[in-house]
Amino acid sequence: MSDDQNSGSQLETDPRFPSGPWMGYFLQKEFPGKHMMELRLTFQAGAMTGEGRDRVGEFTVRGQYSLADGKCHWTNRYVGKHDVFYQGFNEGKGIWGVWEIGKLQRGGFHIWPEGFGEPTDDHLSAEAELPAGDAEFVETGARPG
């Protein structure tokens, strides 16, 4: 655990910003697909700190968050490498937003507390579980025969 969690300040109690393990992904145009990341974050009195790792390497996290509007911004500082600036919004299902490496590259991201599961999975499951209703089913195509 980071020293922040052991200091006298109380951890954030807003359910949008739980301290502990988070996970997520970033998108990068040059490398299609979701690039997974693991993080351990501490939210305390508007300060966001922690560490994590992804396909690029290990990094530290330093930034801020706002309870008033859910906005967050932070920097991932890769050990012995570059920094990546993140800014996003927490609407209750994790933090969504955009990452940037100066003016060179940018892409989207989504992170969420580990216990939530990927929030988009809930949406897809809910749609898949909708009842068929009283609609008639019409068979199409050739019957095996």
C-alpha positions as CSV (number, residue, x, y, z in Angstrom):
1,M,0.0,0.0,0.0
2,S,1.1,3.5,-0.6
3,D,2.1,5.9,2.3
4,D,-1.0,7.9,1.4
5,Q,-3.3,5.2,2.8
6,N,-1.3,5.0,6.0
7,S,-1.4,8.8,6.7
8,G,-3.8,10.5,9.1
9,S,-6.2,11.6,6.3
10,Q,-9.3,9.6,5.7
11,L,-9.8,7.8,2.4
12,E,-12.6,9.0,0.1
13,T,-16.1,7.7,1.0
14,D,-17.8,8.7,-2.2
15,P,-18.7,5.3,-3.9
16,R,-17.5,6.6,-7.3
17,F,-13.9,6.8,-6.0
18,P,-13.1,3.7,-3.9
19,S,-9.4,3.2,-3.0
20,G,-7.9,-0.2,-3.9
21,P,-7.5,-2.3,-7.1
22,W,-8.8,-0.9,-10.4
23,M,-8.6,-2.3,-13.9
24,G,-9.3,-1.1,-17.4
25,Y,-8.0,-0.5,-20.8
26,F,-6.7,2.2,-23.2
27,L,-7.2,2.5,-26.9
28,Q,-4.4,3.4,-29.3
29,K,-5.0,3.9,-33.0
30,E,-1.6,2.5,-34.0
31,F,-2.3,-0.8,-32.1
32,P,-6.0,-1.8,-32.5
33,G,-7.9,-3.3,-29.6
34,K,-8.3,-2.8,-25.9
35,H,-4.9,-2.7,-24.0
36,M,-5.6,-3.8,-20.5
37,M,-4.1,-2.2,-17.4
38,E,-4.1,-2.9,-13.7
39,L,-3.9,-0.1,-11.1
40,R,-3.9,0.3,-7.3
41,L,-5.4,3.7,-6.6
42,T,-5.9,5.9,-3.5
43,F,-8.5,8.6,-3.4
44,Q,-8.0,11.1,-0.6
45,A,-9.2,14.7,-0.1
46,G,-9.2,15.4,-3.9
47,A,-5.8,13.7,-4.5
48,M,-5.5,10.6,-6.7
49,T,-2.3,8.5,-6.2
50,G,-1.1,5.0,-6.9
51,E,0.7,2.7,-9.2
52,G,-0.1,0.3,-12.1
53,R,1.1,-1.6,-15.0
54,D,0.1,-2.3,-18.6
55,R,1.8,-3.5,-21.9
56,V,4.1,-0.5,-21.8
57,G,5.4,-1.2,-18.3
58,E,5.0,-0.1,-14.7
59,F,4.0,3.4,-13.8
60,T,3.1,5.7,-10.9
61,V,-0.2,7.7,-10.8
62,R,-0.4,11.3,-9.5
63,G,-3.4,13.6,-10.0
64,Q,-6.7,15.0,-8.8
65,Y,-10.4,14.3,-8.7
66,S,-13.5,16.4,-8.0
67,L,-16.6,15.2,-6.2
68,A,-18.6,18.1,-7.5
69,D,-18.5,17.1,-11.1
70,G,-16.7,13.8,-11.2
71,K,-13.9,15.2,-13.3
72,C,-10.4,13.6,-12.9
73,H,-7.0,14.2,-14.3
74,W,-3.7,12.6,-13.6
75,T,-0.3,11.6,-15.0
76,N,1.0,8.0,-15.5
77,R,4.8,8.2,-15.2
78,Y,6.3,5.1,-16.7
79,V,9.5,4.0,-14.8
80,G,12.5,5.1,-16.9
81,K,10.2,6.1,-19.8
82,H,7.6,8.8,-20.7
83,D,4.6,10.4,-19.0
84,V,1.0,10.0,-20.2
85,F,-1.6,12.6,-19.2
86,Y,-5.2,11.4,-18.6
87,Q,-8.3,13.4,-18.2
88,G,-11.8,12.0,-17.7
89,F,-15.1,11.8,-15.9
90,N,-16.6,9.4,-13.4
91,E,-20.3,9.0,-13.8
92,G,-20.6,6.1,-11.4
93,K,-19.3,3.2,-13.6
94,G,-15.6,4.0,-13.6
95,I,-13.7,6.8,-15.3
96,W,-13.9,7.4,-19.0
97,G,-11.8,9.9,-21.0
98,V,-8.8,10.6,-23.1
99,W,-5.1,10.1,-22.7
100,E,-2.4,12.2,-24.4
101,I,1.4,12.0,-24.9
102,G,2.0,15.7,-25.6
103,K,0.8,16.5,-29.1
104,L,2.2,13.2,-30.4
105,Q,-0.5,10.7,-29.6
106,R,-3.9,10.4,-28.0
107,G,-6.7,7.9,-27.5
108,G,-9.5,6.8,-25.2
109,F,-9.5,4.9,-21.9
110,H,-11.9,3.4,-19.4
111,I,-10.9,2.3,-15.8
112,W,-13.2,0.9,-13.1
113,P,-12.9,-0.6,-9.6
114,E,-11.9,-4.3,-9.8
115,G,-15.0,-5.5,-8.0
116,F,-17.4,-3.8,-10.6
117,G,-16.4,-6.0,-13.5
118,E,-16.3,-4.3,-16.9
119,P,-19.4,-2.0,-16.8
120,T,-20.1,-2.5,-20.4
121,D,-20.6,-6.2,-19.8
122,D,-23.6,-5.4,-17.6
123,H,-25.2,-3.4,-20.5
124,L,-24.6,-6.2,-23.0
125,S,-25.9,-8.9,-20.6
126,A,-29.1,-6.8,-19.9
127,E,-29.8,-6.5,-23.6
128,A,-29.2,-10.2,-24.2
129,E,-31.6,-11.1,-21.4
130,L,-34.6,-9.1,-22.7
131,P,-37.6,-11.4,-23.1
132,A,-38.7,-12.2,-26.6
133,G,-42.3,-11.2,-25.8
134,D,-45.3,-12.5,-27.7
135,A,-43.9,-12.0,-31.1
136,E,-44.2,-14.8,-33.6
137,F,-41.0,-16.5,-34.7
138,V,-40.6,-17.1,-38.4
139,E,-38.3,-19.8,-39.5
140,T,-36.0,-18.8,-42.4
141,G,-33.6,-20.8,-44.5
142,A,-33.7,-24.4,-45.8
143,R,-34.7,-27.2,-43.5
144,P,-32.2,-30.1,-43.1
145,G,-33.6,-32.9,-44.8
